Amino acid sequence: MISHDRLIEKISALPPRRLEEVADFVDFLADRDAGDRRAERAKRIAQFAREFGGTAMDLDPELEGAGIETLVAIDEDPQT
C-alpha cells in the first residue's frame, strides 16, 4: 500500500495539466464510496423493515427513528 507522503510526492511530480485529471479521479472515488454507503444504508433499512414490520417494534416510532439515525451515522462515519 502506498503511503500518503509517497502519493503526495507522485502528484507533486505531475505536470500541471494532469492535476485536474487527478482531482476528477479523486472526486469520482469519493462519489462512488458515498454511493456505496447510501446503497448499504438502504439495504439495512429494508432489512430492518422486513425484520420488524408488523410487530410491536414496528409501531414504535422512537425505535424506528433511532435505528435509522444509527444507519445514517454509519453512512456519515464508516468507522462507526
C-alpha positions in Angstrom: 0.0 0.0 0.0 1.3 3.4 -0.9 1.9 5.9 1.9 0.2 9.2 2.0 3.6 11.0 1.6 4.6 9.0 -1.4 1.3 9.6 -3.1 1.7 13.4 -2.5 5.2 13.2 -4.0 3.8 11.4 -7.1 1.1 14.0 -7.5 3.5 16.9 -7.0 5.7 15.5 -9.7 2.9 15.6 -12.3 2.8 18.3 -14.9 0.1 21.0 -14.0 -2.2 19.9 -16.9 -2.6 16.5 -15.2 -3.6 17.8 -11.8 -7.2 18.4 -13.0 -7.4 14.7 -14.0 -6.2 13.7 -10.6 -8.8 15.9 -8.9 -11.5 14.5 -11.1 -10.5 10.9 -10.3 -10.4 11.7 -6.5 -13.9 13.2 -6.8 -15.1 10.1 -8.7 -13.7 7.8 -6.0 -15.4 9.9 -3.2 -18.7 9.8 -5.1 -18.5 6.1 -5.6 -17.8 5.5 -2.0 -20.7 7.7 -0.9 -23.0 5.8 -3.3 -21.9 2.5 -1.9 -22.6 3.8 1.7 -26.1 5.0 0.6 -26.8 1.7 -1.0 -25.7 -0.2 2.1 -27.8 2.1 4.3 -30.9 1.5 2.1 -30.3 -2.3 2.3 -30.1 -2.1 6.1 -33.2 -0.1 6.4 -35.1 -2.5 4.2 -33.7 -5.4 6.3 -34.9 -3.6 9.4 -38.4 -3.1 7.9 -38.6 -6.8 6.8 -37.5 -8.0 10.3 -39.7 -5.7 12.4 -42.6 -4.8 10.0 -45.9 -5.8 11.5 -44.5 -6.3 15.0 -44.9 -4.2 18.1 -41.5 -2.7 17.4 -42.8 -1.6 14.0 -45.3 0.6 15.9 -42.6 2.3 18.0 -41.6 5.5 16.1 -38.8 6.3 18.6 -37.2 2.9 18.0 -37.6 3.2 14.2 -36.1 6.7 14.3 -33.2 5.6 16.4 -32.5 2.7 14.0 -32.5 5.0 11.0 -30.4 7.6 12.8 -27.8 4.9 13.6 -27.7 3.8 9.9 -27.3 7.5 8.8 -24.5 7.9 11.3 -22.8 4.8 9.9 -23.1 6.3 6.5 -21.5 9.6 7.6 -18.7 7.8 9.6 -18.0 4.4 8.1 -15.7 3.7 11.1 -18.7 3.5 13.4 
